[in-house]
Each structure stands twice: as structure tokens, then as C-alpha cells.
Amino acid sequence: MSDTALETQDPTDPNHLGHDMEPNAPFAKAVINHVSKTVVGQSEVVERVLIALLTGGHLLLEGVPGIAKTLLVQSVGKAIDLQFKRVQFTIDLLPSDILGAEILDQQSGKFHIHKGPVFTNLLLADEINRASPKVQSALLEAMQERRVSIGDETHTLPAPFLVIATQNPVEQAGTFELPEAQLDRFMMCHRLRYPTPEEETEVVRRSLKLKLQRQGDGAVPQSMFDAIENTRGVNISDLTSAMTEVQQVHVSEVFINDCVKLINATRDHEQLVLGCSPRAVLSLVQASRARAYIYGRDYVVPEDLFTLAEDVVLHRVRLSYEALADGITSRKLLDDLLDALL
């Protein structure tokens, strides 16, 4: 497709992509089929998780309690033959609980390295905003450089490596807001919605099919976490092949210019005190390539930019006090910037 064709498409028209309405890549289909056996709906979230996997980017999931954030990530972790670890972030967590530490062997008198849960392929940082800023910053090096410094040694993390974190946006007690440097390292921040009545009805139906899990003479009711299948839909070589195909997706100069124009507009806007960093442009382009691959295209289109802009941009910008006083929202401001691209 030519640059001119890309430029003249209407990204707000849901029919202009045709076949793109359903995931088309075999890798994406396999993961989605596995996750859908446990999680009802949340197709947008699954798409964002797939984008993170295919690009090696980190993902922040934001939503109120009880809408299957943790369940979804665990389902994805078991759908792919990757090493998966989960850390429940709490106020008393220490950096060494995540990264690892030097342990003294009393018999030999030497120190040896005990590696923490960060040494994995997929790390679920559950309720990340419940940990202190000191613990949150412990992930900065791992998320950016894919390595960890313990004592005098630097250790490379496994490949692939990505962090999927969750947080509750409404509860303030016992939480610490993520700093800008931490937020900027997340490729995307996706805000989950409540399920539709039809989806919620299906959730209830599935929960009624759960049985008791016996432990000796006692028993406990099964949860949806017990219903996650342990069979692997795809393996790490399938993921590597899919990541290679993502790198072949064509990005036109017109698309690049639109991405740069959007991100630059956040830096010069009078109602923003903090705009997006260059990392945002890279994230938007790479995420668009992955989304194109998921829907069976070998080229990006404006619809990719318009769909992903909210997840890439909003967690990186800060409104001015005047804008907040006037009732301006980041979402409305982004809509205005996107309209200017049309």
C-alpha cells in the first residue's frame, strides 16, 4: 500500500480495514483461544498483552478490583511456554525480594548470588503501586536495560523479558503513585473496563461449573485460577518467529511523521506541564507494527495509531493546574491532538 493510500484512509471508519476486525496471525489466534477458555471478553486487553509480548515492551494494566487483571496475565503466562513468575507488591517488600541478593556461605566464607523472581521471561508485578518508591525504582534498570546489578556484578536477564504490572486507580490508602521515570518505561498503560451484562452472565455460568478442590479430608471451592489450563498453546520458538515477522511490518514515512507530530504536540501544548519523551514515539511505532501483524497485515495504517495513542500517550503526560481547574481531561486533550492529524 502506498503512502498516499495510508494518508487518505479514514481511521475512524470501522469498515475501512475489512479483514482486520478479527486477529489473523496464527500465534495471536493460539494465545487468544487459550486465554478465552478462562477469561470472558477483555479482547482489547488480550490484544495489548500480545503487543507487549511481540515487541518486548512493558505493559501497565489499570483497573478496579475484580475485573480479572491478574487472571488474564496468568492465563497468558500459561498459554506460552515461557518462564512466568508473580510478585505481590506490598508495603514491606524490599528491592532484594525482587532482584535478589548476595548471600554469605558460612562454611566457605564466600558470597554467592541468590537471584530473585525478576530473572524470568514474564514478570507479573501485581498491584505495583502498593510498594514503596524504593522498591518500584528497583525495576528501572531491569525494564530499560534488561539486566540487574547485584553487589559488584551485573547479570543479564533471560530473553525475552517483559514486565506486566497491575494497579488499582481508585484506592489511595497504602499506595504510592508511580514516578514519571517508571511510567515512561511502560510501553503502554491500558485501562480496563467493566464487562458487559452478557459477558458478566457468562462469567457467572462458568463459575457455577467449578467444583470442589479436595485437600485430604477437607475441600475448598475452586476459583477461576484453578480453571486455567496448563497446556501450552505455543512455545518460545513460536514467539521468536512471530517477533521476527513483526520486524518485517512496513512503516511508511507518512506514518512516522504523524507519530512524531503527535508526540511533539504534547510537548508544546500550553495545557500540559509534561509532554511525552522520545520513548513514546518508539513505543507508538513498535506497538503499531505488532498490532498490524496480529490482524494479518504487513503494513501499518492510521487506525493503528488512533487505536493505540491513548495507551501510549496518556500515562506520560501531566495536565497543568489551570487545565485541571477548567475541567480539561487528558483524554479530551488527546482527542483534540488526534483530530488535528486528520
SERO-4910 file (N, C-alpha, C, O; in steps of 0.05 Angstrom, whole numbers):
BEGIN
 pado doro    nc1    nc2    nc3   cac1   cac2   cac3    cc1    cc2    cc3    oc1    oc2    oc3
  Met    A     17    -24      0      0      0      0     18     25      0     38     26     14
  Ser    A     10     44    -16     26     69    -18     22     87      5      3     85     20
  Asp    A     42    106      9     39    125     30     15    142     26      2    151     46
  Thr    A      8    148      1    -16    165     -5    -41    151      5    -59    164     16
  Ala    A    -43    125      0    -66    110      8    -69    110     39    -91    112     49
  Leu    A    -46    107     52    -46    107     81    -56    134     91    -70    135    111
  Glu    A    -47    155     78    -53    182     87    -82    189     84    -93    204    100
  Thr    A    -96    177     63   -123    186     57   -144    168     70   -168    174     68
  Gln    A   -136    145     82   -156    129     96   -168    143    119   -155    160    132
  Asp    A   -193    137    125   -206    148    148   -203    129    171   -216    108    172
  Pro    A   -186    135    191   -182    117    213   -206    114    232   -206     96    249
  Thr    A   -226    132    229   -249    130    246   -271    112    234   -291    106    247
  Asp    A   -266    102    209   -285     85    196   -280     56    204   -258     46    197
  Pro    A   -298     42    219   -292     15    228   -291     -5    206   -281    -28    210
  Asn    A   -300      2    182   -301    -18    160   -278    -15    140   -276    -30    121
  His    A   -260      5    144   -240     10    124   -218    -11    124   -202    -12    105
  Leu    A   -217    -27    145   -196    -48    146   -206    -75    137   -190    -93    130
  Gly    A   -232    -79    137   -243   -104    127   -235   -128    144   -247   -132    165
  His    A   -216   -143    134   -208   -168    148   -195   -164    174   -190   -183    189
  Asp    A   -188   -139    181   -173   -134    205   -190   -135    231   -180   -131    253
  Met    A   -216   -140    228   -233   -139    252   -228   -163    270   -236   -162    294
  Glu    A   -217   -184    261   -210   -208    277   -181   -214    275   -169   -211    253
  Pro    A   -168   -222    297   -140   -229    296   -135   -251    275   -151   -270    273
  Asn    A   -114   -248    260   -109   -266    237    -83   -281    239    -80   -302    225
  Ala    A    -64   -272    255    -38   -286    257    -41   -311    273    -54   -311    294
  Pro    A    -29   -334    264    -32   -359    279    -23   -357    308    -36   -369    325
  Phe    A     -1   -343    313      8   -340    341    -13   -327    358    -19   -336    380
  Ala    A    -24   -305    348    -44   -290    363    -69   -307    368    -80   -307    389
  Lys    A    -77   -322    347   -101   -339    350    -97   -360    371   -115   -365    387
  Ala    A    -73   -372    372    -68   -393    391    -69   -383    420    -81   -395    437
  Val    A    -57   -359    425    -58   -348    451    -86   -339    459    -95   -344    482
  Ile    A   -100   -326    441   -127   -317    447   -146   -341    453   -162   -339    471
  Asn    A   -143   -362    438   -160   -386    442   -155   -398    470   -174   -407    484
  His    A   -130   -397    478   -123   -408    505   -134   -390    527   -146   -400    547
  Val    A   -131   -364    524   -139   -345    545   -170   -345    547   -181   -342    569
  Ser    A   -184   -347    524   -213   -345    524   -226   -368    538   -250   -366    545
  Lys    A   -211   -390    543   -223   -412    559   -226   -405    588   -241   -418    603
  Thr    A   -211   -385    597   -212   -377    625   -224   -349    628   -241   -345    646
  Val    A   -216   -330    611   -224   -302    614   -246   -296    594   -244   -303    570
  Val    A   -268   -284    603   -290   -276    586   -286   -247    577   -282   -230    593
  Gly    A   -289   -243    550   -286   -216    540   -258   -205    542   -238   -220    539
  Gln    A   -256   -179    548   -230   -165    551   -212   -169    527   -187   -173    530
  Ser    A   -223   -169    503   -208   -174    478   -187   -152    475   -165   -157    465
  Glu    A   -193   -127    482   -173   -105    479   -149   -110    497   -126   -105    489
  Val    A   -154   -120    521   -132   -125    539   -114   -147    529    -89   -145    530
  Val    A   -126   -168    518   -110   -190    507    -94   -180    483    -70   -188    480
  Glu    A   -105   -162    467    -90   -151    445    -66   -135    455    -44   -138    444
  Arg    A    -70   -120    476    -47   -104    487    -26   -122    499     -2   -117    496
  Val    A    -34   -144    512    -14   -163    523      2   -176    500     26   -179    502
  Leu    A    -12   -182    478      1   -194    455     21   -174    443     44   -182    436
  Ile    A     13   -149    441     31   -128    431     56   -126    448     79   -124    438
  Ala    A     53   -127    475     76   -126    493     94   -150    489    118   -147    488
  Leu    A     82   -174    486     98   -198    481    114   -196    455    137   -204    454
  Leu    A    101   -187    434    113   -186    407    135   -165    404    151   -167    387
  Thr    A    134   -145    421    153   -123    419    173   -122    442    192   -107    442
  Gly    A    169   -139    463    186   -138    486    181   -113    503    198   -106    520
  Gly    A    159    -99    499    152    -76    514    138    -83    540    127   -105    543
  His    A    139    -65    559    126    -70    585     98    -58    585     93    -38    572
  Leu    A     80    -70    601     52    -63    600     42    -58    628     47    -74    646
  Leu    A     27    -36    632     14    -29    657    -16    -32    654    -28    -18    637
  Leu    A    -29    -49    670    -58    -53    668    -70    -39    692    -63    -44    715
  Glu    A    -88    -21    687   -101     -4    708   -131    -10    708   -144     -8    688
  Gly    A   -141    -17    732   -169    -22    734   -177    -28    762   -160    -34    779
  Val    A   -203    -26    768   -213    -30    795   -211    -60    801   -208    -76    783
  Pro    A   -213    -67    827   -210    -95    834   -232   -113    822   -255   -104    819
  Gly    A   -225   -138    817   -245   -157    809   -252   -159    780   -272   -172    772
  Ile    A   -236   -147    762   -242   -148    733   -222   -165    718   -218   -162    694
  Ala    A   -209   -184    732   -193   -205    720   -166   -196    709   -156   -208    690
  Lys    A   -154   -175    721   -127   -167    712   -107   -189    716    -93   -197    698
  Thr    A   -105   -198    741    -85   -219    748    -92   -245    734    -74   -259    724
  Leu    A   -117   -252    733   -125   -277    720   -117   -277    690   -108   -297    680
  Leu    A   -121   -254    677   -114   -253    649    -84   -257    644    -76   -271    626
  Val    A    -68   -243    660    -39   -245    656    -29   -273    662    -12   -284    647
  Gln    A    -40   -286    682    -33   -313    688    -41   -332    666    -27   -351    660
  Ser    A    -64   -327    654    -73   -344    632    -55   -341    608    -48   -361    595
  Val    A    -45   -317    602    -26   -313    580      0   -327    587     13   -339    570
  Gly    A      9   -324    612     33   -337    620     33   -367    617     54   -379    610
  Lys    A     10   -380    621      8   -409    617      2   -416    588      4   -440    581
  Ala    A     -6   -397    572    -11   -403    544     14   -406    528     15   -420    507
  Ile    A     36   -394    537     61   -395    523     82   -409    540     82   -405    565
  Asp    A     99   -424    528    119   -439    543    142   -421    552    165   -423    543
  Leu    A    135   -401    568    154   -382    579    156   -386    609    137   -396    622
  Gln    A    178   -378    621    181   -378    650    165   -354    660    169   -331    652
  Phe    A    146   -360    678    128   -340    689    130   -338    719    129   -359    733
  Lys    A    133   -314    730    134   -310    759    116   -286    766    114   -267    751
  Arg    A    105   -288    790     87   -268    800     97   -257    827    105   -273    844
  Val    A     98   -231    830    106   -218    855     83   -201    864     74   -183    850
  Gln    A     73   -206    888     52   -189    900     66   -166    915     79   -170    935
  Phe    A     63   -142    904     76   -118    915     62   -110    941     37   -106    941
  Thr    A     77   -106    962     66    -97    988     84    -76   1000    106    -71    990
  Ile    A     74    -63   1020     89    -40   1032    115    -49   1045    134    -33   1046
  Asp    A    117    -74   1054    142    -83   1067    161    -98   1048    181   -109   1058
  Leu    A    155    -97   1023    172   -111   1003    199    -96   1001    200    -71   1003
  Leu    A    221   -110    997    247    -99    995    258   -103    966    249   -122    953
  Pro    A    276    -86    956    287    -90    929    299   -118    926    297   -129    904
  Ser    A    312   -128    947    324   -154    944    304   -177    941    310   -198    931
  Asp    A    279   -171    949    258   -191    946    251   -195    916    239   -215    909
  Ile    A    258   -175    900    252   -176    871    277   -183    855    277   -200    838
  Leu    A    299   -169    861    323   -171    846    341   -195    855    353   -208    838
  Gly    A    341   -200    880    360   -220    891    380   -206    909    380   -182    913
  Ala    A    399   -222    920    418   -211    938    443   -229    940    442   -252    931
  Glu    A    464   -218    952    488   -234    958    484   -248    984    477   -235   1005
  Ile    A    488   -274    984    484   -290   1008    511   -301   1017    526   -312   1001
  Leu    A    517   -298   1043    542   -308   1054    540   -338   1060    523   -346   1076
  Asp    A    558   -353   1048    560   -382   1055    579   -384   1079    603   -380   1076
  Gln    A    568   -391   1102    584   -391   1127    605   -413   1126    626   -410   1140
  Gln    A    601   -434   1112    621   -455   1111    646   -447   1095    668   -452   1103
  Ser    A    641   -435   1072    664   -427   1055    673   -399   1060    695   -391   1053
  Gly    A    656   -383   1073    663   -355   1077    661   -338   1053    671   -315   1052
  Lys    A    648   -348   1031    645   -333   1006    616   -326   1002    597   -338   1012
  Phe    A    612   -304    986    586   -296    979    577   -309    953    594   -313    935
  His    A    552   -316    951    541   -326    925    515   -311    920    502   -300    938
  Ile    A    508   -310    895    485   -294    886    460   -311    887    458   -333    876
  His    A    440   -301    901    413   -312    901    396   -295    883    390   -272    890
  Lys    A    388   -305    860    373   -290    841    343   -289    849    331   -309    857
  Gly    A    332   -265    846    304   -260    853    285   -267    830    294   -276    809
  Pro    A    259   -263    834    239   -270    814    240   -254    788    227   -261    769
  Val    A    256   -232    788    258   -216    764    272   -232    742    270   -225    718
  Phe    A    287   -253    749    301   -270    729    281   -290    718    280   -313    725
  Thr    A    265   -280    699    244   -296    687    238   -283    660    249   -263    652
  Asn    A    220   -296    644    212   -285    618    189   -265    621    189   -244    609
  Leu    A    170   -273    638    146   -256    642    142   -252    671    136   -271    686
  Leu    A    145   -227    680    142   -220    708    116   -205    713    112   -183    701
  Leu    A     98   -216    729     74   -202    737     79   -187    762     82   -199    784
  Ala    A     79   -160    761     82   -143    785     54   -135    793     44   -115    785
  Asp    A     43   -151    811     15   -147    819     12   -124    839     26   -124    859
  Glu    A     -6   -105    833    -11    -82    850     16    -67    856     23    -64    879
  Ile    A     29    -59    834     56    -48    836     56    -22    853     76    -16    865
  Asn    A     34     -8    853     33     18    868     30     14    898     28     34    913
  Arg    A     29    -10    908     29    -15    937     57    -16    949     60    -15    973
  Ala    A     77    -19    932    105    -20    942    115      9    945    105     28    933
  Ser    A    136     11    962    148     38    966    163     47    941    171     30    925
  Pro    A    169     73    938    184     82    915    211     69    913    221     65    890
  Lys    A    224     61    935    250     48    934    248     21    919    265     14    904
  Val    A    226      7    924    222    -19    911    214    -15    882    224    -29    864
  Gln    A    197      4    877    189     10    849    213     17    832    215      8    809
  Ser    A    232     33    843    255     41    827    275     18    823    292     20    805
  Ala    A    272     -4    838    289    -27    834    285    -39    807    303    -53    797
  Leu    A    262    -34    795    256    -46    768    266    -29    745    265    -38    722
  Leu    A    275     -4    751    283     14    729    304      2    711    301      3    686
  Glu    A    326     -8    722    348    -19    706    338    -43    691    345    -47    668
  Ala    A    323    -60    704    313    -85    692    295    -79    668    298    -92    647
  Met    A    278    -59    671    259    -53    650    272    -40    626    263    -44    603
  Gln    A    292    -23    630    304     -9    609    327    -24    596    329    -25    571
  Glu    A    345    -36    612    369    -47    602    369    -78    601    388    -90    592
  Arg    A    348    -90    612    346   -119    613    369   -132    628    379   -153    620
  Arg    A    378   -119    649    399   -130    666    395   -120    694    381   -100    699
  Val    A    408   -134    713    405   -127    741    433   -127    754    449   -144    749
  Ser    A    437   -107    771    463   -105    785    458   -114    814    441   -103    829
  Ile    A    473   -135    822    472   -145    849    500   -145    860    517   -160    850
  Gly    A    505   -129    880    532   -126    890    550   -113    869    543    -92    859
  Asp    A    572   -126    863    591   -116    843    587   -128    816    602   -122    797
  Glu    A    567   -145    813    563   -159    788    537   -150    775    518   -143    787
  Thr    A    539   -151    748    515   -145    732    506   -170    717    523   -184    705
  His    A    481   -177    719    470   -202    708    450   -195    686    432   -179    690
  Thr    A    453   -208    663    434   -205    641    409   -221    647    410   -244    655
  Leu    A    386   -209    642    360   -223    646    354   -242    622    365   -238    600
  Pro    A    337   -262    627    331   -280    605    317   -266    582    306   -244    585
  Ala    A    319   -278    558    306   -267    535    284   -287    525    290   -310    522
  Pro    A    260   -277    521    251   -250    524    246   -243    553    244   -261    570
  Phe    A    244   -217    559    237   -208    586    218   -185    584    223   -165    570
  Leu    A    196   -186    598    178   -163    600    163   -164    626    159   -184    639
  Val    A    155   -140    634    140   -136    659    112   -128    652    107   -109    637
  Ile    A     93   -142    664     65   -134    662     56   -128    691     56   -145    708
  Ala    A     50   -102    696     43    -93    723     13    -86    724      2    -78    704
  Thr    A      2    -89    748    -26    -81    752    -27    -61    774    -10    -61    792
  Gln    A    -47    -43    773    -52    -25    795    -81    -16    796    -95    -17    776
  Asn    A    -90     -9    820   -117      0    825   -117     31    825   -104     43    842
  Pro    A   -132     43    806   -130     73    804   -147     88    824   -144    112    826
  Val    A   -165     74    838   -183     88    856   -176     87    885   -184    104    901
  Glu    A   -161     67    893   -154     64    921   -128     79    927   -108     75    914
  Gln    A   -128     96    947   -105    113    953    -91    104    979    -67    108    982
  Ala    A   -105     92    998    -94     84   1023    -73     62   1019    -78     42   1007
  Gly    A    -49     67   1029    -28     47   1028    -16     44   1000     -4     23    994
  Thr    A    -19     64    983     -7     63    956     12     86    951     11    106    965
  Phe    A     29     82    931     48    103    923     47    107    893     50     88    878
  Glu    A     41    131    885     39    137    856     65    131    842     87    139    852
  Leu    A     64    118    819     88    112    804    101    138    794     86    155    783
  Pro    A    127    141    797    140    165    787    141    166    756    138    145    743
  Glu    A    145    189    745    146    192    716    167    175    702    162    164    681
  Ala    A    190    172    715    211    156    703    203    127    701    210    113    682
  Gln    A    187    117    720    177     90    720    155     87    699    155     68    683
  Leu    A    137    106    698    115    105    679    125    105    650    114     92    633
  Asp    A    145    121    645    156    124    618    167     98    608    169     94    583
  Arg    A    175     80    626    187     54    617    165     34    609    172     13    597
  Phe    A    140     40    615    119     23    605    111     32    577    104     55    573
  Met    A    113     13    558    105     19    531     76     29    530     70     49    516
  Met    A     59     16    545     30     23    544     19     21    572     28      5    589
  Cys    A     -2     37    577    -18     34    601    -47     31    592    -59     50    582
  His    A    -58      8    597    -85      2    587   -105      3    611   -100     -9    632
  Arg    A   -127     17    607   -147     20    628   -170      0    622   -184      3    602
  Leu    A   -174    -19    640   -194    -39    636   -222    -29    642   -226    -11    659
  Arg    A   -241    -40    628   -269    -33    632   -284    -56    647   -273    -78    649
  Tyr    A   -308    -49    657   -325    -70    668   -335    -88    645   -338    -78    622
  Pro    A   -341   -113    651   -353   -130    629   -381   -121    623   -395   -108    639
  Thr    A   -390   -128    599   -417   -122    591   -436   -142    606   -426   -162    617
  Pro    A   -462   -136    607   -480   -154    620   -479   -183    609   -481   -202    624
  Glu    A   -476   -185    583   -474   -212    571   -448   -226    580   -449   -250    586
  Glu    A   -426   -211    580   -401   -223    589   -402   -230    619   -392   -251    627
  Glu    A   -415   -213    635   -417   -219    663   -434   -244    668   -429   -259    687
  Thr    A   -455   -247    652   -472   -271    654   -456   -296    648   -459   -316    662
  Glu    A   -438   -295    628   -422   -318    621   -402   -323    644   -395   -347    649
  Val    A   -391   -303    657   -373   -307    679   -387   -322    701   -376   -341    713
  Val    A   -412   -315    707   -428   -329    728   -432   -358    720   -429   -376    736
  Arg    A   -439   -363    694   -444   -390    685   -419   -407    689   -420   -430    698
  Arg    A   -396   -396    682   -371   -412    684   -364   -417    714   -354   -438    721
  Ser    A   -370   -397    731   -364   -401    759   -381   -423    771   -372   -437    790
  Leu    A   -406   -426    761   -423   -447    772   -414   -475    764   -422   -495    777
  Lys    A   -397   -477    744   -387   -503    735   -362   -512    751   -353   -534    749
  Leu    A   -351   -493    767   -327   -500    782   -334   -520    805   -356   -519    816
  Lys    A   -316   -538    811   -321   -558    831   -305   -553    856   -292   -532    859
  Leu    A   -306   -572    874   -290   -570    899   -262   -582    894   -258   -601    879
  Gln    A   -243   -569    906   -216   -579    906   -209   -592    933   -207   -578    953
  Arg    A   -206   -618    932   -203   -633    957   -174   -632    967   -155   -635    951
  Gln    A   -171   -628    993   -145   -629   1006   -147   -646   1031   -156   -637   1052
  Gly    A   -139   -672   1028   -142   -691   1050   -172   -696   1054   -187   -702   1036
  Asp    A   -181   -692   1079   -209   -696   1086   -225   -670   1081   -250   -671   1081
  Gly    A   -211   -648   1076   -225   -623   1072   -227   -616   1043   -217   -630   1025
  Ala    A   -239   -593   1038   -242   -584   1010   -247   -554   1010   -257   -543   1029
  Val    A   -239   -542    987   -245   -513    983   -256   -510    955   -249   -525    937
  Pro    A   -274   -491    952   -285   -486    925   -263   -477    906   -245   -462    913
  Gln    A   -263   -487    881   -244   -478    861   -249   -449    853   -272   -440    854
  Ser    A   -228   -435    846   -230   -408    835   -224   -410    805   -216   -431    795
  Met    A   -227   -387    792   -221   -386    763   -192   -391    758   -184   -400    736
  Phe    A   -175   -386    778   -146   -391    774   -141   -421    772   -122   -429    758
  Asp    A   -157   -437    786   -154   -466    784   -163   -476    757   -156   -498    749
  Ala    A   -180   -461    743   -190   -470    718   -172   -464    694   -177   -472    672
  Ile    A   -150   -449    699   -131   -443    678   -117   -469    668   -106   -484    684
  Glu    A   -119   -474    642   -106   -498    631    -76   -496    632    -65   -475    625
  Asn    A    -63   -517    639    -34   -518    639    -21   -525    613      3   -524    609
  Thr    A    -38   -533    593    -27   -540    567    -17   -515    553    -31   -494    553
  Arg    A      6   -517    541     18   -494    527      8   -492    498     11   -511    483
  Gly    A     -4   -470    491    -13   -466    464      9   -462    444      8   -473    422
  Val    A     30   -447    452     53   -442    435     78   -443    452     77   -441    476
  Asn    A    101   -445    439    126   -446    453    143   -421    447    134   -404    432
  Ile    A    166   -420    459    183   -396    457    193   -392    429    197   -369    420
  Ser    A    197   -413    414    206   -411    386    184   -398    369    190   -384    350
  Asp    A    158   -405    375    136   -392    360    135   -362    366    131   -346    348
  Leu    A    140   -355    391    141   -326    398    164   -312    383    161   -290    373
  Thr    A    187   -325    383    210   -313    369    205   -309    339    212   -288    328
  Ser    A    192   -329    327    185   -327    298    166   -304    294    168   -289    274
  Ala    A    146   -302    312    126   -280    309    139   -253    313    133   -234    299
  Met    A    158   -251    332    173   -226    336    189   -218    311    191   -195    305
  Thr    A    200   -238    298    215   -233    273    197   -222    252    204   -204    237
  Glu    A    172   -233    250    153   -224    229    144   -196    235    139   -180    217
  Val    A    142   -189    261    134   -162    268    155   -142    257    148   -120    248
  Gln    A    180   -149    259    201   -131    250    200   -127    220    213   -108    210
  Gln    A    186   -144    205    184   -141    176    160   -123    168    157   -117    144
  Val    A    143   -115    187    120    -99    180    129    -71    171    145    -58    184
  His    A    119    -63    148    127    -37    136    115    -13    151     91    -13    157
  Val    A    131      6    156    123     32    168    130     54    148    153     59    143
  Ser    A    110     68    138    114     89    118    125    114    131    123    118    155
  Glu    A    137    131    115    147    157    124    123    174    134    126    190    153
  Val    A    101    172    120     77    187    129     69    180    157     62    197    173
  Phe    A     69    154    162     61    144    189     81    154    210     73    163    232
  Ile    A    107    152    204    127    161    223    124    191    229    125    199    252
  Asn    A    119    207    208    116    236    212     91    242    229     92    261    245
  Asp    A     70    227    225     46    231    241     51    225    271     42    239    288
  Cys    A     66    203    276     72    196    303     89    218    316     84    226    339
  Val    A    110    227    302    127    248    312    112    274    317    116    287    337
  Lys    A     94    280    298     78    304    301     60    303    326     58    323    340
  Leu    A     48    280    331     30    277    354     46    280    380     38    294    398
  Ile    A     69    266    382     84    267    406     96    295    411     96    304    434
  Asn    A    105    308    390    116    335    393     94    354    402    100    374    417
  Ala    A     70    350    393     48    368    401     43    367    431     34    387    442
  Thr    A     49    344    444     45    343    473     66    360    488     61    369    510
  Arg    A     89    364    476    110    379    489    106    409    488    115    424    505
  Asp    A     92    418    467     88    446    463     60    456    472     54    480    469
  His    A     43    438    482     16    446    489     15    462    514     28    455    534
  Glu    A      1    484    514      0    502    537    -14    491    561    -10    500    583
  Gln    A    -31    470    557    -45    458    579    -31    434    591    -42    421    609
  Leu    A     -7    428    581      8    406    592     35    417    604     49    433    592
  Val    A     41    408    628     66    415    640     87    394    635    111    398    639
  Leu    A     79    370    626     97    349    619     87    335    594     65    324    594
  Gly    A    103    335    573     96    321    549    110    294    547    122    285    566
  Cys    A    108    281    524    119    254    520    148    255    513    157    274    500
  Ser    A    163    235    521    191    232    515    194    219    487    174    208    477
  Pro    A    218    219    476    222    204    451    215    174    453    210    161    433
  Arg    A    216    163    477    209    135    481    180    130    472    173    108    464
  Ala    A    163    151    474    135    148    467    132    144    437    116    128    428
  Val    A    148    158    421    147    154    392    155    126    384    142    112    368
  Leu    A    177    116    396    186     89    391    164     69    399    159     49    385
  Ser    A    152     73    422    131     55    432    107     55    413     96     34    407
  Leu    A     99     78    403     76     80    386     81     66    359     63     52    349
  Val    A    104     69    348    110     57    323    113     26    326    102     11    310
  Gln    A    127     17    347    131    -11    351    105    -25    358     99    -47    348
  Ala    A     89    -12    374     63    -24    381     45    -26    357     30    -45    354
  Ser    A     46     -6    339     30     -6    315     39    -29    296     22    -42    284
  Arg    A     65    -34    295     74    -56    278     63    -83    289     55   -100    273
  Ala    A     64    -86    315     54   -111    327     24   -114    323     15   -136    317
  Arg    A      9    -92    325    -19    -94    320    -25   -101    291    -44   -116    286
  Ala    A    -10    -90    273    -14    -96    245     -9   -126    240    -25   -139    226
  Tyr    A     12   -137    253     18   -166    250     -5   -183    261    -13   -203    249
  Ile    A    -16   -175    284    -37   -191    297    -61   -193    278    -74   -214    278
  Tyr    A    -67   -172    263    -90   -172    246    -83   -179    217    -99   -174    198
  Gly    A    -59   -191    213    -53   -203    187    -44   -183    166    -45   -189    142
  Arg    A    -34   -160    174    -24   -141    155      7   -139    156     18   -145    177
  Asp    A     19   -133    134     48   -128    133     54    -99    131     76    -91    121
  Tyr    A     35    -82    138     39    -53    138     21    -40    160      0    -51    166
  Val    A     30    -18    170     14     -4    190     -5     15    176      0     24    153
  Val    A    -27     22    189    -47     41    179    -54     61    200    -48     56    224
  Pro    A    -66     84    193    -72    104    213    -89     93    236    -87    103    258
  Glu    A   -106     74    230   -123     63    252   -107     51    275   -116     52    298
  Asp    A    -83     41    269    -65     31    290    -57     54    308    -58     51    333
  Leu    A    -49     76    297    -41     99    312    -64    109    330    -61    114    354
  Phe    A    -88    112    318   -111    123    332   -120    104    354   -130    113    375
  Thr    A   -117     78    350   -126     59    370   -107     58    394   -116     55    417
  Leu    A    -81     60    389    -61     56    409    -52     82    423    -38     81    443
  Ala    A    -59    105    412    -50    131    422    -57    134    452    -40    144    467
  Glu    A    -81    127    460    -89    131    487    -71    115    506    -62    126    527
  Asp    A    -65     90    500    -49     73    517    -20     82    518     -6     78    538
  Val    A    -10     94    496     18    102    495     23    129    507     44    135    518
  Val    A      3    147    504      7    176    510     -2    184    538     13    197    552
  Leu    A    -26    175    546    -39    187    569    -23    184    595    -23    202    612
  His    A    -10    162    600      5    158    625     32    174    625     45    174    645
  Arg    A     39    186    602     64    201    601     60    231    603     80    245    605
  Val    A     36    241    602     32    270    603     20    279    629      8    263    644
  Arg    A     24    304    636     13    316    660      0    342    653     12    360    641
  Leu    A    -26    345    662    -40    370    657    -31    392    676    -22    386    698
  Ser    A    -33    417    667    -27    440    684    -49    444    704    -71    434    700
  Tyr    A    -43    459    725    -64    464    745    -87    480    733   -110    476    741
  Glu    A    -80    498    715   -101    514    702   -120    496    686   -145    500    686
  Ala    A   -109    476    672   -125    458    656   -143    441    674   -167    437    668
  Leu    A   -132    432    696   -148    416    715   -171    433    727   -193    423    730
  Ala    A   -165    459    733   -185    476    744   -208    481    724   -231    485    731
  Asp    A   -201    481    698   -220    486    677   -235    461    669   -253    461    651
  Gly    A   -229    438    682   -243    414    677   -233    399    652   -247    381    642
  Ile    A   -210    406    642   -198    393    619   -188    365    628   -176    362    649
  Thr    A   -193    345    611   -182    318    617   -161    311    596   -161    321    574
  Ser    A   -143    293    604   -123    284    585   -135    271    561   -125    274    539
  Arg    A   -156    256    565   -170    242    543   -181    262    522   -177    258    498
  Lys    A   -193    284    532   -204    304    514   -181    318    499   -183    324    475
  Leu    A   -160    324    513   -137    338    501   -125    320    479   -118    330    458
  Leu    A   -122    294    484   -111    276    464   -130    274    440   -120    273    417
  Asp    A   -156    274    444   -174    273    422   -171    297    404   -172    295    379
  Asp    A   -166    321    416   -161    345    400   -136    343    384   -135    351    360
  Leu    A   -115    331    396    -90    328    381    -92    308    358    -81    312    337
  Leu    A   -108    287    363   -112    267    342   -129    279    319   -125    273    296
  Asp    A   -149    295    326   -165    308    306   -149    326    288   -154    329    264
  Ala    A   -128    338    299   -110    356    284    -94    340    263    -84    352    244
  Leu    A    -92    314    267    -77    297    247    -94    290    223    -83    283    202
  Leu    A   -121    292    225   -138    284    204   -137    304    181   -151    300    161
***
